[in-house]
Amino acid sequence: MTVARAPVILLYLLCYGIVGYAAIAYGLLPLGQLVNSTMQATYRAHPVGIYTHIVGAVVALSLGPLQFSARLRARRIALHRWIGRTYLTGVAIGGLGGLYMACFAYGGPVARFGFGALAVVWLYTGARAYTAIRRRAFDLHRAWMVRNFALTFAAVMLRVYMPASAAAGIDFDVAYPIVAWLCWVPNLIVAELAFNGHSGKRAAPGSSGSRSAFVK
C-alpha cells in the first residue's frame, strides 16, 4: 500500500464500517437497542422516520466513495451515472427521514437544529449536484458532490466523536448537542479548502471541464 493510497483505503474502511454497524444495529437488533433509553423510545415511536433515514443514509454511504473514482468514470461511465442516480436517491430519502427525525432529536433545541440543518443542507447540495449534471456542468457537479458527500460522511464522524467524547470523560448530554454540529460543519470546511479550492480556482457556473476528483 502506497502512502498516496492510504487516505482512500481509510475512507472506504470508515464508510463500510459504519454501513456494517448500521446493518447490525438496525437490521438485526431490536430498534434502538444500541442507544440510550430516551432515544430508544423516540425511535420506537417513529419507526418509519428512523428506518427511512437509515436506509437512505446507508445507500448514500455505500455508494458515495465510488462516485469519486476517476478510474470508474473513465472505464464505466454508464455505471458511474447509475451509481450517481442511486446515491442521490439515497440522499433524498435519507435527508427527508433525517429532517423528520431531527424534530425529535435527543439533546434539546441545539441538537434538533443541528441535525435539522444537516438534513436541509444535505438535500440542498444533492439537488444542486443533480441540476448541475443535468446542465452538463461537470466541474460544478463535482464541486456540489464533494460538498454533499462531506455531509454524508457526517454519519461516520458522529460515530467517531461520540466514543471519543466518552473516552475524554465528557457527559453524553453535553457532548451530543455539540456533536450534532461538529459531525458535519468541519466536513464542509475541509471539502471547500482541500477539494473544491484547487489553488483558489472555483468551478464556474456552466463549466464543463473534466477536473479529477479526490479518489483515484
Sequence and secondary structure as in RCSB ss.txt:
>XXXX:A:sequence
MTVARAPVILLYLLCYGIVGYAAIAYGLLPLGQLVNSTMQATYRAHPVGIYTHIVGAVVALSLGPLQFSARLRAR
RIALHRWIGRTYLTGVAIGGLGGLYMACFAYGGPVARFGFGALAVVWLYTGARAYTAIRRRAFDLHRAWMVRNFA
LTFAAVMLRVYMPASAAAGIDFDVAYPIVAWLCWVPNLIVAELAFNGHSGKRAAPGSSGSRSAFVK
>XXXX:A:secstr
  TTTHHHHHHHHHHHHHHHHHHIIIIIS TTTTS HHHHHHHHH HHHHHHHHHHHHHHHHHGGGGGBHHHHHH
 HHHHHHHHHHHHHHHHHHHHHHHHHHTT TTHHHHHHHHHHHHHHHHHHHHHHHHHHHTT HHHHHHHHHHHHH
HHTHHHHHHHHHHHHHHTT  HHHHHHHHHHHTTHHHHHHIIIIIS TTT    TT       SB 
